[in-house]
Amino acid sequence: MDNLKNQVLTEKTIRLLQQNQYTFNVTLQSRKTDIKDWIEQFFNVKVKSINSHRLPIKKKKGNRTPRHSVYRKRMIITLRENYSIPFFLNE
């Protein structure tokens, strides 16, 4: 699946793991239904809900012209009870 980039591991996402919520960076073109179907088939789990958001732009300091980093999209996937996803990182 090219739409799923990597699993996010920060302090907040580690806290969310206790609530059976997993956070992934995805491509900007990804839709919730596509990600849900793929995760359910690939990991053999049941998805309860999906929340998505775009991360804010970070301004980059440059020579004379201001540059902006590209938008990033992140999805928080909540699984039903007794299901889990193994950790993986793609870089």
C-alpha positions as CSV (number, residue, x, y, z in Angstrom):
1,M,0.0,0.0,0.0
2,D,1.6,3.2,-1.2
3,N,-0.8,5.4,0.6
4,L,0.4,4.4,4.1
5,K,3.8,5.9,4.7
6,N,4.8,5.0,8.3
7,Q,3.5,4.6,11.8
8,V,4.0,7.6,14.1
9,L,5.6,7.1,17.5
10,T,5.5,10.2,19.7
11,E,4.6,10.7,23.4
12,K,1.0,11.4,22.5
13,T,0.6,8.4,20.1
14,I,2.1,6.1,22.7
15,R,-0.6,7.3,25.1
16,L,-3.2,6.6,22.4
17,L,-2.0,3.0,22.1
18,Q,-3.5,2.4,25.6
19,Q,-6.9,3.3,24.0
20,N,-6.2,1.0,21.1
21,Q,-5.6,3.9,18.7
22,Y,-2.8,3.8,16.1
23,T,-1.4,6.8,14.2
24,F,-0.1,6.7,10.7
25,N,1.2,9.2,8.2
26,V,-0.5,8.8,4.9
27,T,-0.4,10.5,1.5
28,L,-2.5,13.6,0.8
29,Q,-4.8,11.7,-1.7
30,S,-5.7,8.9,0.9
31,R,-9.3,8.5,1.8
32,K,-10.6,7.1,5.0
33,T,-12.5,4.3,3.3
34,D,-9.4,3.2,1.4
35,I,-7.2,3.1,4.4
36,K,-9.9,1.3,6.5
37,D,-10.4,-1.4,3.9
38,W,-6.6,-1.9,3.4
39,I,-5.9,-2.1,7.2
40,E,-8.7,-4.6,7.8
41,Q,-7.5,-6.9,5.0
42,F,-3.8,-6.6,5.6
43,F,-3.7,-6.9,9.4
44,N,-6.8,-8.9,9.8
45,V,-8.4,-6.6,12.3
46,K,-11.7,-4.7,12.7
47,V,-11.6,-0.9,12.5
48,K,-14.0,1.0,14.8
49,S,-13.3,4.5,13.6
50,I,-10.8,6.7,11.7
51,N,-10.0,10.4,12.3
52,S,-7.8,12.3,9.9
53,H,-6.2,15.7,10.0
54,R,-3.6,17.7,8.1
55,L,-0.6,18.9,10.0
56,P,0.1,22.7,10.0
57,I,2.7,24.1,7.5
58,K,6.2,24.7,8.9
59,K,7.9,27.7,7.4
60,K,11.4,27.1,6.3
61,K,14.1,29.8,6.5
62,G,15.8,30.3,3.2
63,N,17.8,32.7,1.2
64,R,15.5,35.4,0.1
65,T,12.3,33.6,-0.9
66,P,10.2,32.1,1.9
67,R,9.7,28.4,1.4
68,H,7.0,26.1,3.0
69,S,7.2,22.4,3.7
70,V,4.6,20.2,2.0
71,Y,1.4,19.4,3.8
72,R,1.3,16.1,5.7
73,K,-1.8,14.1,6.5
74,R,-2.2,11.9,9.5
75,M,-4.8,9.3,10.4
76,I,-5.7,8.0,13.9
77,I,-7.2,4.6,13.6
78,T,-9.3,3.1,16.5
79,L,-9.5,-0.7,16.5
80,R,-12.2,-2.7,18.2
81,E,-11.4,-4.5,21.4
82,N,-9.0,-7.5,21.3
83,Y,-7.3,-6.4,18.1
84,S,-3.9,-4.9,17.6
85,I,-1.4,-3.9,14.9
86,P,2.4,-4.7,15.1
87,F,4.8,-1.7,15.0
88,F,6.5,-0.9,11.8
89,L,8.5,2.0,10.4
90,N,9.0,2.9,6.7
91,E,11.5,5.6,6.0
